[in-house]
Amino acid sequence: MTNDATPIALHVRPATPADDAFFAELYASTRDDLRAMLADPRYIDGLIAMQRDMQVAGYRTRYPDARYEVLELDGAAAGRLVTAAVDGALRVVDIAVMPWARGRGVAGEALRRLQRQAARDGLDVTLGVRIDNASARSLYAALGFVQESEEGGSMQLRWRERPDRSTAARANPTTTPECIWDAGAHLGEGALWHPAQRMVYFVDIKDRRIHRCAPDGSARSRWDAPGQPGFVVPASDGGLVCALEDGLYRFDAASSAFTAMRKVEDDLPGNRFNDGHVDAGGNLWFGSMDDAQGAPSGALYRLGSDGRLTQADTGYIITNGPAISPDGRTLYHTDTPLRRVYAFDLRPDGALANKRVFLQLPEGSRPDGMAVDSEGIVWIALFGAGRIERYTAAGRLVGEVRFPCFNITKLAFGGDDLRTVYVTTAWKGLNAAQRAEQPLAGGLFAFRSDTPGQPHHAFAAA
C-alpha cells in the first residue's frame, strides 16, 4: 500500500454475480499472505473462520446487508471493497487489491472516497487491521484513522471527520476561555448556573467543598461538606440538593447545614456519586461510581418529582453526564474509563429504552461531564485532553474549545442569555511538573458561545 494522497483514476462500481470469478481469483492471490500469517499461531483461529465464511457465503453470512463493490483501475478489476452499516458507523468489512495493482494507491483512493461519503452522511468509518501489517497501518494512520482497541493480533480503528478549525470557529464564535476563579480544586466538578440567584455553583469532590461565585467570578463563597459532594442542584422550594457518598442531602447555604434527605447506596461504602442533572419535569437524574475507579458498581438513577427512586441503568465504572436533548426525547450518559457515551430514548413516563453507543472516543479522550445546547449539539468535557468537543445528534464532531490545562470536567451554560459557558477543571492525577506547567488546573473558567444553552430547572422536591 502507499500513503500517496494523489488521486488516481479509480472507478468504483457495484458488484454483480458476474464478478464471482474475479473474487475467486482475488482470494487465490492472497494465499501467500495467508501462508505467512499461519506461521503466527495468533491468527490461525481467525483464518479458519475467515476461510469458512469466504468459501460458504462470503461476508454475507455475518453482514447480510453488506455492499460489495469492484475497484477498477485502467479498465480492469483491481480489487474489492465490502462495507456495511455496523453500530451506527460505516464498517470496512473487507478491502483487497490484486497483486498487480498494489502500490498504486488503489486502497487509499477507495478509502478516501468512502470517507467523503461518510462525511456527507455524518458517519464514522471503522475497520480492523492486523498488528503486524505495517503498510496497512501506515496507510490508515495517514488517512486519519485512530486506534480504539486491541485484541490478540488485531487492532480496531475509527475515522471521524475532524472539523476545519476556521469553519468551526465561524459556526460557533467563542471567546478564549478565561479563568475567573483560580480555586485550585483537587477535583472540580458539577458546574451549575443558578438562574434565580444569578450565581455559579461547583464542587470540589476530593477536597469536600461547595463553591459559589457571581457570573464574573467575584462574590466568592465556599463551604466544607461532611463527605464527598458529587453535585449540587437547585430545589423548587428555594433550597439546594447535594449528593454525598451515602445519598442525597439538603444543603442550606445560610447555615452551612447538611440534612439527610434520601439514602441511596448506603449499603455500598466503596461507591460515591458523581454527576447530576434536573430535567424539564423537575426530575433528578444522577449517577454513582466506584470511588476506586475500578469496579463496574455504578448506576444511573432517577428521582422523580413524585419522590419515587428508580435505578435506570447499571454496570458503570465512572458515571458522567447525564444530559438531555432539547426535545426531551434523548438522554446522554457516559462511562468515562470506557471512553463511551451512551444515548437512550427517554419516554414521557421517565423510562429509558434503546440504549446505544452514541460515541466511542479514541485513546486519550475520556468523556467527563457534558451539556446539550438549545440546538441539540452535545458539548463533552474531555478529562486529560484539555478541551471540550461539540457533536451533532448524529455523532459528528463539529467543533472544540481548548483550555490551558488537561483535566476538563464539567460545563454549564449560564448568564441571563445562557451564552456564557462555565467550566470546571481539576489537578487530580497531575504530577508536580505538570502542575507547575498548568497553574490554573482546578480553576473555574468561562467563555462566550454564539449558541445558547437550554433553560435550567429545579428539582421538584416533594
WOZIKA-V617641 format. One record per helix or strand of 2 or more residues. SS is the DSSP state (H for helix, E for strand). FROM is the first residue (numbers start at 0). LEN is the number of residues. Records with the same first field share a line. If there is no record, write none. Layout:
# WOZIKA-V617641
SS: FROM-LEN, FROM-LEN
This chain:
# WOZIKA-V617641
E: 9-5, 66-7, 75-11, 88-9, 124-6, 145-6, 153-6, 177-4, 186-8, 198-6, 208-6, 220-4, 231-4, 239-5, 246-6, 256-7, 270-8, 283-7, 297-6, 308-8, 318-6, 329-6, 339-7, 351-9, 365-8, 377-6, 386-5, 396-6, 406-8, 419-7, 443-6
H: 16-12, 30-8, 40-16, 57-4, 98-3, 105-16, 133-9, 164-7, 335-3, 431-6
